[in-house]
């Protein structure tokens, strides 16, 4: 009995040590994330957004599309936030600067179907994966957006994109089609604002924009059809029972409720 106790003691101590190390890592990550998010949402200087394109399938169409991407493809995001910053009188007139990184070959860890514990573990895996993918970057980045492009002929519908405040990371599912560039940038901008605290402004059941926060101009008279969409709703209300997806950031604004969440107004 004594021998068993002695042999199991080192195992118990090693397990406790692993738990303590994990807790320490989580504490450091949490503190660092809070500091970065606070600095990022002060909006006194540009927020640098690194965009990592990824060919998410083996289609030659997707490969050619990703290989042809350049920095200009994403500049509508910069111009959109500059335009909206003027409306909200931010201290900086250039709140966002996108930076295109080299294409990645490795996919992020897939989101689990269910389970709170599984989701929490996935979040840690994603943050570690994002760190590995970006640790050698020479230029600074406050937010990292990983954009997975798909050939629409093979994948006509894609999973929901997501943006994580913990780690300031976004995973965007996009289409490798020239006609979809505007919509892709809308999704990137939408998920980017999730990383800095913005919430969705559409109904869960049917994706219709919620009134008033999900309308581009809730004070418009007559109310319909709306002329623009709220970014965190992503759809223009044409009538009380009809709405459509926006095609580009030219059709989108940052509403006041979103501006409050991301600290553009107080």
C-alpha positions in Angstrom: 0.0 0.0 0.0 2.9 2.3 0.9 4.6 1.6 -2.5 1.4 2.5 -4.4 1.1 5.8 -2.6 4.7 6.8 -3.3 4.5 5.9 -7.0 1.3 7.9 -7.5 2.5 11.0 -5.7 4.7 12.2 -8.5 1.9 11.7 -11.0 -0.5 13.8 -8.8 2.2 16.5 -8.4 2.8 16.6 -12.2 -0.9 17.0 -12.9 -1.2 19.8 -10.4 1.8 21.5 -12.0 0.2 21.2 -15.5 -3.0 22.8 -14.1 -1.1 25.6 -12.5 0.8 26.3 -15.7 -2.4 26.3 -17.8 -4.1 28.7 -15.3 -1.1 31.0 -15.5 -1.1 31.0 -19.3 -4.9 31.8 -19.3 -4.3 34.6 -16.8 -1.5 36.1 -19.0 -3.6 35.8 -22.1 -6.6 37.4 -20.4 -4.6 40.3 -19.1 -2.9 40.9 -22.4 -6.2 40.7 -24.3 -7.8 43.2 -22.0 -4.9 45.6 -22.4 -4.9 45.3 -26.2 -8.6 45.7 -26.5 -8.6 48.8 -24.2 -5.9 50.4 -26.3 -7.5 49.4 -29.6 -10.9 50.8 -28.7 -9.6 54.2 -27.6 -9.5 55.1 -31.4 -6.8 57.7 -31.0 -4.6 56.1 -33.7 -5.2 53.6 -36.5 -6.2 50.0 -35.6 -4.0 47.7 -37.7 -6.0 44.8 -39.1 -3.9 41.9 -40.6 -5.8 39.9 -43.2 -4.7 36.4 -43.9 -6.3 34.8 -47.0 -6.7 31.0 -47.1 -7.8 28.8 -49.9 -10.3 26.6 -48.1 -10.6 24.0 -50.8 -8.6 22.4 -53.5 -10.4 24.1 -56.4 -8.1 25.7 -59.0 -10.6 28.6 -59.1 -10.0 29.3 -55.4 -6.2 28.9 -55.7 -6.1 31.4 -58.6 -8.4 33.8 -56.8 -6.3 33.9 -53.6 -3.1 34.2 -55.6 -4.4 37.3 -57.4 -5.5 39.1 -54.2 -3.7 42.4 -53.5 -4.0 45.1 -50.8 -6.4 47.2 -52.9 -9.0 44.4 -52.7 -9.5 45.2 -49.0 -9.1 49.0 -49.1 -12.9 49.5 -49.2 -12.8 48.5 -45.6 -10.4 51.3 -44.7 -12.4 53.8 -46.7 -15.6 52.8 -45.1 -14.3 53.3 -41.6 -12.7 56.6 -42.5 -16.1 57.8 -43.8 -17.9 56.7 -40.7 -15.2 58.1 -38.4 -15.9 61.6 -39.9 -19.6 61.2 -39.0 -18.8 60.4 -35.4 -16.0 63.0 -35.1 -13.3 60.5 -33.9 -9.9 61.8 -32.9 -8.3 59.9 -35.7 -9.6 60.3 -39.3 -8.1 56.9 -40.2 -9.4 54.4 -37.6 -8.6 51.3 -39.5 -5.7 50.2 -41.7 -5.9 46.8 -43.3 -2.7 44.9 -44.1 -2.7 42.0 -46.4 -0.5 39.1 -45.2 0.8 36.2 -47.2 -1.7 33.4 -48.0 -1.8 30.5 -45.4 -2.0 26.8 -46.2 -3.3 25.6 -42.9 -6.9 25.9 -41.9 -8.0 27.0 -38.4 -9.4 24.4 -36.0 -13.1 23.7 -36.8 -15.7 25.0 -34.5 -17.3 22.1 -32.4 -21.0 21.5 -32.9 -22.1 21.7 -29.2 -20.8 21.9 -25.7 -19.7 24.8 -23.6 -16.5 23.1 -22.5 -15.7 22.1 -26.1 -16.3 25.6 -27.3 -14.0 27.0 -24.6 -11.3 24.6 -25.5 -11.7 25.4 -29.2 -11.3 29.1 -28.4 -7.9 28.4 -26.8 -6.9 26.2 -29.7 -7.9 29.0 -32.2 -5.9 31.6 -30.3 -2.9 29.4 -30.2 -3.3 28.6 -33.9 -3.6 32.3 -34.7 -0.4 33.0 -32.7 1.5 30.4 -34.6 0.3 31.7 -38.0 1.2 35.3 -37.1 4.2 35.2 -34.8 6.8 35.9 -37.5 5.0 38.9 -39.0 7.2 41.9 -39.2 4.5 44.6 -39.1 2.2 45.2 -36.1 -1.4 44.0 -36.0 -4.1 44.7 -33.4 -6.7 42.5 -35.0 -6.1 39.3 -37.1 -8.7 38.3 -39.7 -8.4 34.9 -41.3 -10.4 34.8 -44.5 -11.2 31.3 -45.9 -12.2 31.5 -49.6 -14.4 28.9 -51.2 -15.2 28.1 -54.8 -19.0 28.9 -55.0 -19.5 26.1 -57.5 -18.3 23.6 -54.9 -19.6 25.3 -51.8 -22.7 27.4 -52.6 -23.3 28.1 -48.9 -20.6 28.6 -46.2 -20.7 28.5 -42.3 -21.4 31.6 -40.3 -18.3 33.8 -39.9 -17.2 34.8 -36.4 -15.3 37.5 -34.5 -13.8 36.9 -31.1 -13.2 39.6 -28.6 -10.9 37.2 -26.7 -7.8 37.4 -28.8 -9.1 40.0 -31.3 -9.4 37.3 -34.0 -11.9 36.9 -36.8 -12.6 33.8 -39.0 -14.5 34.8 -42.2 -15.9 32.4 -44.7 -15.9 34.1 -48.1 -16.4 33.2 -51.8 -13.7 33.1 -54.4 -15.7 35.0 -57.1 -15.0 38.4 -58.6 -18.6 39.5 -58.1 -18.5 38.7 -54.4 -15.6 41.0 -53.4 -17.9 43.7 -52.0 -19.9 41.3 -49.9 -16.7 39.6 -48.7 -15.5 43.0 -47.4 -18.8 43.6 -45.7 -18.5 40.4 -43.8 -14.9 41.1 -42.8 -15.8 44.6 -41.5 -18.8 43.1 -39.6 -16.7 40.4 -37.9 -13.9 42.9 -37.2 -16.3 45.0 -35.2 -17.3 41.9 -33.2 -13.7 41.7 -32.0 -14.0 45.1 -30.4 -17.4 44.6 -28.8 -20.1 45.1 -31.4 -23.1 42.8 -31.2 -25.4 41.6 -34.0 -28.4 43.7 -34.9 -30.6 41.2 -36.6 -33.2 38.7 -35.4 -31.9 35.2 -34.9 -34.9 33.4 -36.5 -35.0 35.1 -39.9 -32.0 37.4 -40.0 -34.2 40.5 -40.4 -32.7 43.7 -39.1 -34.0 44.6 -35.7 -35.7 47.9 -35.2 -34.4 50.4 -34.4 -30.7 49.4 -33.9 -30.5 47.2 -37.1 -31.9 49.9 -39.4 -29.5 52.2 -41.3 -31.7 55.2 -40.6 -34.5 54.4 -38.1 -35.7 58.0 -38.1 -36.3 58.0 -41.9 -39.8 59.1 -42.9 -41.3 57.2 -44.6 -39.4 54.3 -42.9 -39.4 52.1 -46.0 -37.5 51.4 -48.1 -34.3 52.1 -46.2 -31.5 53.6 -48.3 -28.6 52.0 -46.3 -28.0 49.1 -44.0 -26.5 49.0 -40.5 -23.2 47.1 -40.6 -24.1 44.7 -37.7 -27.4 43.8 -39.4 -25.9 43.5 -42.9 -29.3 43.8 -44.7 -31.4 46.7 -46.1 -35.0 46.8 -45.1 -37.1 47.3 -48.3 -40.5 46.9 -46.6 -41.8 45.7 -43.2 -41.6 42.1 -44.4 -38.8 42.3 -47.0 -35.1 42.8 -46.9 -32.0 42.1 -49.0 -28.3 41.5 -48.5 -26.0 44.4 -49.2 -23.5 44.2 -52.0 -20.8 46.5 -50.7 -19.8 48.8 -47.9 -21.1 51.7 -50.0 -24.6 50.6 -48.8 -23.6 50.4 -45.1 -23.3 52.6 -42.0 -22.3 52.2 -38.4 -25.4 52.8 -36.3 -25.4 54.7 -33.0 -26.0 51.5 -31.0 -22.9 49.9 -32.5 -21.0 53.1 -32.1 -21.7 53.0 -28.4 -20.6 49.4 -28.1 -17.2 50.1 -29.8 -16.7 53.4 -27.9 -17.0 55.7 -30.8 -19.5 57.7 -28.7 -20.1 57.8 -25.0 
